[in-house]
């Protein structure tokens, strides 16, 4: 192998096979599979290499495969931990298991390997060592693919060693300081947003997770290419997870939100014609955020038991509505679809279960500086801003 060959060149052909012996080459591409597909090959003697930009999983010593002396390389940005892309508790768990942990800010590769006597086995793929990347199915919110097992050649091992030498040890004191500094910087920028809004007015878009979530099939899940879908103007089934017309929970939650929202009438001005969009005084932003946090907590305490009681009924109704939407899609399709409604419903139900498991009472609030069309007196955003300014003058 010369220096011009890539890591892929060195690992895609199984050991002992010639590159042109296609008939005996196994299928090395594993679609809709995540990092769990690598576990059988990671289990055994030798050192494990876990290369993943983001880390959230805290499986007990990675289901028995990880051992003292293994190596974990992550991106390790402070922003990763602040946003939840990585979990500092997961890093601490790996450290407690005796794993060496380092960080490389430019890392984007996902490599899972076991080194034994200078060789070993290697997997490549798209899945991070995260909860969402474990199975690689739509239930995790994204479809993954893994490639392996490949022989871990000495050349590939040399490249892994080179990455390790270029990385830095992950020190908890240092990373926590970086996280705290970044949090303070974001708070400072948040203050700038408030202080420099041109008119002392902000806009906020509110979204209530329980009432707005929906599942949309992807072109790839139906055996289509995205380019084909765009060229043929194909629209894929998109179905709300919960139908408020059949759910007593959804109706009660809507009423609850409506009543609670009235308590903000003195802070928020609804924008005519745009559902969920409001205008507020810049100095009231923290009050609104605090209030929404209280509403989230009240909703969980009030409706979690009812959600569990209704979940089977909601799931069955979602499956029914999805199958109907899929059958309608089949009557309008312009090209072959590989799945039946029953087959397509299985991943949709996985997505439904995942959706309800991830804080369905969450309220999303996006604050931004409103830009309006000053030449249009009927602009709803402009009207709401004028109402807030008038309210300011009265205070």
N, C-alpha and C positions, 0 to 999 in steps of 0.2 A: 504494500500500500504506500503510495507517495503522499506528499504533503498537500497535493491538490484535491485528494479525495475527502469527502465530508464524513461526518459521523454517520449519516444515513447510509453512505456507501459501505461503511464497515460493518453495519449491523443488519441490514435488511435481507441478506442472504444467509440462511441457516448454515451453521458450521458443517463443512464437508460437502456442500453443494456447489456446483458451478452456477454462475449467474444465468446461463442459458437453459438450465434444467428446470424449466417452468412446471413441468408435469408433476415434479415431486416436491415443489415448494409449497408449504402449507399457507393457508390464509392467515396473514399476520395482522389484519385490520379488524378490530373488534368495535363495531358501532354500537352506540347506546350502552356503553359500559364505562364505568369510572375506575378509580384507583383500586377498588376492591378486587378487580380482575387480576391484579398483580400479586396478591397475597400468597398464593401457592408457591410462586417462584421466589418471593422474598423470604419465605420460611426456610430455614436451614443454616448451615454453618457459614461463617464469613461475615464481612461487614456490609451493612445495608447503606445505600445512598438514596436519600429522599430529597429531590430537588423540586421545589414548588414555590411559586411566587407568594401564594396566600395559604395560610394554615388556620383552620378552625377546629378540625376534628380532635377530640380528646378520648378516642377509644382506648381502653385500658391496654397499654403497650402495643397499640395498633393490632389488636386481636391476637396477641402472642408472638408477632413476628419481630418486633423491634427489641434490640438488646443493647447493653452497655457497649459503648465504643462505636455505635453507628453514627452516621453523619446526616444532619438535616440542614439544608441550605434554603433560606427564604429571602424574599425581597426586603422585608423588615422596615418599610417606611413607617414613620410615625402616623401618617395619614391612614395607612392600612389598619392600624389598631384603633384609631379614633373613629373610623367609619364602620368598623366591624368586618372588613375584608379579611383581617387576621385577628386572632384572639390571643392576647398575652397569656391567658390562663392555659391555653393549649401549648404554647412555647414552654411554660414552666413545667407542664406535665412531661414533655419530652426530656427536659433537663433532669427532672427527678428520676426518669428511667435510665439516666446515664448517657443519653444521646448528646453528642457534640452539636451545638447549634451556632451557625454563622449567618450573616446576611450580606446580600449583594444587591445594591439599589437598582441595578439595570436588569435584574433577573426577570425573564419571562418564560423560560424553559420549564417543562414538566418531565422529569426523568425519575424512574424508580428502578434501582439496580441492586444486585447482591454480588459483592466481590468475593471471589474465593481463589486463592493461589494465583493471583494476578490476572484471573479471568472471571467468568461468572455469567450472569444473565441480566438482561436489561429490558425495560419497557419504556416506551415513549407515548405521549398522548396529550390530550387537551385538559385532562382533569387535574385540578388542584387538590391538594390534600385537605379537603374541606368537607363539611357535611353535604353541601350541594353536589360535590364531585364524587361522592362515594359510589353511587350506582350508575350515574351518567344518564338517567332517564328523565323525561319531561317533568316527573314528579318533583325533582330537585330544582326545577325552574330553568334547566338548560340541558341540552343533549350533548353528551361527551363521546369521544372515540379514543381508544387506546390501541397501540401497536406493539405486539410482542407475542411470545418471548423471543428476544434476539440474543445472540451470544455477546457478552461483554468482552470485547477484544481489548488487548493491551493498549491499542491506540485510543479507544474510547475512554478507557480508564485514565489514561494520561490527560485527556481533556477534562474529565471530571476533577482530577487532582489540580489542574490549572485553575478551574473555576474556584475551587476551595482556597487556593493560595491568593486569589484576587479578592476574596471576600474578607469580612471583618467579624470578629467574635461579637455575639449579641450579648451585651451587658445590660441587665435589667435596670440598673440605676441610670445609665445613659439613655436608654430608650424611653423610660418613664419621664425623664426630664424633657426629651424631645416631644413626647406626647403632650405634656403640660404646656410647653412653649407654643406648640401648634394650636392647642385649644385656646390659649390666651390671644394668639394672633387672629384666630377666626372670630373671637369675641370682639377684638378691636375692629376688624373689618365689618362686623355686624353693627357696631356703633357708628362706623363711618356711613354705612347704608342709611341708618336712621338720621344722622346729623346732616348728611348732604343730600337728602331727598329734596328735590328742587322746591317743593311747595310745603314741606313738612307733612306730606301725605304718602302713605304706602298702600299697595294693593296686596291682598292675600287670597290664595286659592285654597279652599278647604275640600278635602276628599275623605269620605268616611269609608274605610276599607270594606266593611261588611256589606255595604250597599253598592259598591262600584266595581268589585273584582269580576273579571271575565276570562274565559279560556278561549284562545284562538289557535287553531291548527296552523302549523307551518307548512310551506310548500314541500320542504324536505321530508316531512313525516308522511306525505302522500306519494312520495317517489317523484316529485316534481323538482325542477331546478328553479331557484328564485328568478333567474332571468326569463325562463319560460313563463312563469306566472305573471311577471310584469308585461311581457310581450303579448300574452293572451288576455290580459286584464282579468285574471281569475281572482275572485273573491272567496276567501276560505271561511268556514264556519267559525263564528265568534259568538259565544253563549255566556250570558251572565251566570255566575256561580249560584246566585240566590235570586229567585223570582219573588219580589215582595208581594205579589198578588196571591201567592199560595202559602206564604210563610207568616205565621202569627208573630214569630220573633222579629222578622224584618219590619212588619207594620208597627209593632210596639217600639222597636228601636228608632224608626223614623219619627214617631211621635215624641219619643224621649229627646232625640236630637233637636227637633223643632222647638220643644219647650225650653230646652237648655239654651238654644241659640238666642231665644228672646232676651235672655239675661245679658246678651252682648249688644242689644239694640242701641245702647248708648255709646258703644265703641265701634261697631261695624255698620257700614252702609252698603246694602246690597247693590250690585251693579245690575241695572235692568237688562233682561234678555240673556244674561250669562249665568247659568246655574253654578253656584259654589264660589263665585268671585265677589269679593268685598273690598271696600276701601276703608282705611282707618288713619287716625293721626299717628305719625311716626312714633311719638312718645308713648303710645298705648300698645306697642307691639309686645312688650314683655308681659303686660297684663293679659293680653289675648293668649299668648303661649301658655302662661300659667293656668288660665281658665281651661284651655283645651286639655291640658294634662289631667286636670281634675275630672273633666268629663270622661276621658278615657278610663280612668280608674273606676268611676261610678258605673260605667257601662259594663266593665268586666265583672264587678261584684254583682250587678243586677241581672245580667243576662247569660253568664257562662253556663249555669246549670240548665237553663232553657235551651241554649244552643246544643248541648249534649243530648238533651231529650229529643230535639227535632232533627238531629244530624242525619240519621238514617233516612228520614222522610225527605229532607233537603237533597241528600245524595241521590236518591231514587228519582226525584223530580228533575235534577240536573241531568242525569243520564238520559232520561226520556226526552228532555228538550234538546239535548245534544244530538241524539240519534235522529230526531225529526229534522234538525237543521242539517245534519249530514246527508240524510236522504234527499232533502230539497237540493242540496249542493250537487248530488249525483245526477239529478234531473237536468241541471243547468251546466254541468261540466263540459269543457271543450277538449279534454284529453283523458287518457286512461288513468284510473285511480286504482292503486294496488290494494287498498283496504276496503273492507265491508263496514257498515255502520257499527256492527258489534265489535269488530277489531279496533276501530278508531275510538270507541268509547272507553276501552281499558286504560290507555294513557290519560284520557280526559278525566277519568275518575281518580287516578293517581294524583293528578294536578289539583282536583277538588279537595282531596284529603289533605294534601300538603298546604293548600290555601287556608283551610279552616284550622290547621295546626299552628299557623304562624300569626298569632295575635290578630284575629279578625276584627277586633274593636279598635284597632289603631286609627288615629286621625292624622292625616297628612296636611301640613300647613306650609305653603310655599309663599314666602314674602318677596316682593320685588317692587322696584320703583315703576310706577305706571307711566306709560307713554300714550298720549291720547292724540286724536285728530282735532286740533283746535278749530279747524274750519268747519267742523260738523257739529252744530248745536244739539243734534239728536244722539250724539255718541253717548252710550250708556255709561261708559267709564268716566267721561267728562262730567256727566250729570251727578254721578255719585261723588266725585271729587269736590264739586261745587257744594254739595250738601255738607260734606265734612268740613270744608272751609267755613261755611256759614256757621256750623256748630262751634268751630274754634272761636269765631268772633263773638259768640254769645257767652263763652266761658270767661 
